[in-house]
């Protein structure tokens, strides 16, 4: 039976935010004015390990940047995507190959077919939601994920 994407409940989102500690941020910019930078900085300050994925950068927010998900040594729990929707299928396949548990697509980013494929492979999927906003809303401002 094919799994169809449905938006996660608040309790599912809160569990994802509490249980996962390592977030690869695909498309993270080193420009503080860009949403990807602000979201990653917020999550880093909330206690998450941020791994920048951007082939044009060496470091962002004090963390080594990698050109692809596959280049990251060690496990990744969440892949947070700041790329246009047409890039999602390739990113999703890289996330699956890396063993990521969650594919999180930021506001304005969605891809139904990639979501179906990820769900069928056992990943959790969040689409068209800001990870920082959901953390703020569900776990509280300034709260680390351990609180």
C-alpha positions in Angstrom: 0.0 0.0 0.0 1.4 3.4 -1.0 1.8 5.9 1.7 0.3 9.4 0.9 1.8 12.5 2.5 -0.4 14.2 5.1 0.9 17.1 7.2 2.3 16.0 10.6 0.4 16.7 13.7 1.8 19.1 16.3 2.7 16.1 18.5 4.6 14.5 15.6 6.4 17.7 14.9 7.3 18.2 18.6 8.6 14.6 18.7 10.8 15.1 15.6 12.2 18.3 17.1 12.9 16.6 20.5 14.3 13.3 19.3 16.7 14.5 16.6 20.0 16.3 17.2 21.8 16.5 13.9 20.5 18.6 11.1 22.0 18.9 7.6 20.9 22.2 6.2 20.9 22.0 2.4 21.3 25.4 0.7 22.5 27.1 3.9 23.8 30.6 3.0 26.5 32.6 4.8 24.5 35.7 4.2 22.8 36.7 7.5 20.0 38.3 5.6 19.0 35.0 4.0 16.2 32.9 5.7 18.5 29.7 5.7 21.1 31.5 7.8 18.5 32.8 10.4 16.8 29.4 10.7 20.1 27.5 11.1 21.4 30.1 13.6 18.2 29.7 15.7 18.4 25.9 15.6 22.1 26.0 16.5 21.4 28.3 19.5 18.6 25.9 20.5 21.1 23.1 20.9 21.1 21.3 17.5 24.2 20.3 15.6 24.0 22.1 12.3 25.8 20.7 9.2 25.9 23.2 6.3 25.5 21.7 2.8 26.6 24.2 0.1 29.3 23.5 -2.5 30.3 27.2 -2.7 31.2 27.6 1.0 33.9 26.4 3.4 32.3 27.3 6.7 29.0 28.7 8.0 28.1 29.6 11.6 31.4 28.1 12.7 30.7 24.7 11.1 32.5 23.1 8.1 30.3 23.1 5.0 30.1 20.1 2.7 29.3 20.1 -1.0 26.7 17.3 -0.8 24.9 15.2 1.8 27.1 12.2 0.8 30.3 14.1 1.6 29.3 14.5 5.3 31.1 12.0 7.6 28.9 10.3 10.1 25.1 10.1 10.5 22.5 12.7 9.7 19.1 12.6 11.4 17.2 15.5 9.7 17.8 17.0 6.2 16.4 20.5 6.2 16.0 21.8 2.7 16.3 25.4 1.5 16.3 24.7 -2.3 13.6 25.1 -4.9 11.1 22.3 -5.1 12.5 20.8 -8.4 15.7 19.9 -6.5 13.9 17.9 -3.8 13.9 14.5 -5.5 17.7 14.4 -5.8 18.1 15.7 -2.3 15.6 13.1 -1.0 17.6 10.3 -2.6 20.8 11.6 -1.1 19.1 11.8 2.3 17.9 8.2 1.9 21.4 7.0 1.0 22.7 8.8 4.1 20.2 7.1 6.3 18.4 10.3 7.4 15.2 9.8 9.4 13.5 13.0 8.5 13.2 15.1 5.3 12.1 18.6 6.3 11.2 21.0 3.5 11.1 24.7 4.4 8.2 27.0 3.7 7.3 27.2 0.1 9.2 23.9 -0.7 7.1 20.8 -1.5 7.3 17.8 -3.8 4.5 15.2 -3.5 6.3 12.5 -5.5 9.5 12.8 -3.5 7.4 12.8 -0.3 5.7 9.5 -1.4 9.1 7.9 -2.2 10.6 9.0 1.1 7.6 7.8 3.1 7.7 4.4 1.3 11.3 4.1 2.3 10.5 4.8 6.0 11.4 8.4 6.3 9.3 11.0 8.0 8.4 14.0 5.8 7.5 17.6 6.7 6.7 20.0 3.8 6.2 23.7 3.5 7.0 24.4 7.2 9.7 26.5 8.8 11.7 24.4 11.3 12.6 27.4 13.5 9.0 28.6 13.6 7.7 25.2 14.5 10.4 24.9 17.2 9.4 28.3 18.6 5.7 27.5 18.5 5.8 24.0 19.9 8.8 24.0 22.3 8.9 27.7 23.2 11.2 30.5 22.4 14.7 30.2 23.7 14.1 26.6 24.8 16.7 24.1 23.9 15.5 20.8 22.6 16.4 19.1 25.9 14.1 21.5 28.0 
